[in-house]
């Protein structure tokens, strides 16, 4: 019984075993694939987090599980490249910062990740050399000065930056010395300097402004020797050549690339500044200038103004050509002798004129003279012509569209060629006689000509994003071939458009539409009969051909890069006089502090210095009425609980689009005792930041109490609300340091 059951169900058992085997193999393969997918998915997650080191490690594990998976291989190579490049960039940044050991570690990591990158090994070697050079610096030649120790021209740093107020009529040397004592600097005089009596009236000027005004009156000039010493020299051409400072500077140009452009820059500097010591270096694209600091600074401005990246333009070009050829031929045309038309001959066939021997005889076309009198129609034969029926009609349409895109720099010619180069024979020659042998070979010279769409564009970018295009478009094609001197030469048809146009950016312009229509009607047939209406089709062949060709050229320019011209490039500079080139530099802000006294008074009994009380406060009051655009508004600046105050410095923030500062006037609090109040204001119109410093005279007594410090006078520009916030404020006396005090906020509403 069991044997019978086994025989009966043996096929079922076999199927179950096979299914189990398949499931086992399938689960094992799925488990194997799932391991690779798990690492791959972790790598994708790490790559999404910009953690390329982890992504590289996970992709490497996935590829080790399934080396034949192309997706794993591509992801592995991508992560390896990006991770290596990131470590290279970190190494470069660290090396620039001076962290050589950390930079070397980054380069080593990059080389370990991407072993195919030779740059990593090169940077490792270079970094090791720098570390070695840093550890073992070369011996310094004591007799040779080091370039690293060289300095620029000295800067004048006086002890006091307080504004100078001076009215005096005296000897110029005494006046120079007095200004020097006020600012805390030393004044030396050239041995050839001759003093003369001058009258000077200075009010709220800086040290440099005071020295410049005095040098103009005394016909002299001054130069800085050290940070606290100046030398006064007579203003003569000889003394300027002997005493004026000379500096050397190298300018590296990045946008002026051709030697001709570099020469133009050098010529401009030499012409405008009359600089003799200037040299261009074409190999380094650099300019070396040696002259006075002011001239070198002007040369730097000229180079910055000229060395600009040229604008670039992209032009979309569409060349559309539509051609239609239509032909019709109809007629019943006689033919003879294999050609069109009637062309036959009448041949004599004389009767009985035979020649031959034996049984071979032939008819002779020759007519004996003795038979001329008996000629008849039977002695001649004619071949009748055939006929050909023509009924044909053809219609062909073709469209050609060329959509090139060309990019060009401003003033630079860009060329685009789309098509073929066709050889054209330009000449031939035969080699000369060599010995007794004459060569029969003829060598032909060829020149290749561009056939197709040839486009030449030279753009010029203007302001307001307008572009001038000098365009030459040539559309040519081989229309026929002609045999010239045994050589088949192509016949090239051309259509050329060349002109200048000015367009706005993105404006579509149809450069030129060329339409050509050619109609050909021909009749071939028997004269006379071919002119009869209707019957002409029985005795002639009528052919009509119409060919139309239209070409449309469309241009659309875009500016992809504009010339960056800043306000500094447009700004006019004061360069001095014709005989003396000198820049008028921005003076440092005036500081509030006690002047260095001209004469030291007797020392009084020391008293403890007082500082403003802890309750001191600055108040900025709101205006009485809301102004309208164009009207002025006054904001009083008040102080409360002040104690022993001589100077006040504050910074006010406002909206420059709504309010424009006119001036700051004294409020009377610091002017107690009929003392003049020095007001130094500095307004940044773009950011709406106002800096104000108010101070009593240095030797006057401090004041206390409360009152109006100043009045801020604004003009309403447009409607809106502008808050005015005292962002910082310092209050102090002439004998103490300044301490910060709180300030309030006001609001101005312009109707």
Helices and strands as residue ranges (DSSP letters): H 2-8, H 10-48, H 52-65, H 70-96, H 100-113, H 118-135, G 147-149, E 164-171, H 172-183, E 186-189, E 197-205, H 207-218, E 220-226, E 229-234, H 237-243, E 247-252, H 259-273, E 278-281, E 286-291, H 293-306, E 312-336, E 339-340, E 346-348, E 354-357, E 360-363, G 369-374, G 377-379, E 380-382, E 386-402, E 405-409, E 413-430, E 442-461, G 463-465, E 466-484, E 487-504, E 508-525, G 529-531, H 536-539, E 540-561, H 567-570, E 617-620, E 632-645, E 647-653, E 659-666, E 678-684, E 689-695, E 703-716, E 720-732, E 739-740, E 742-743, E 745-750
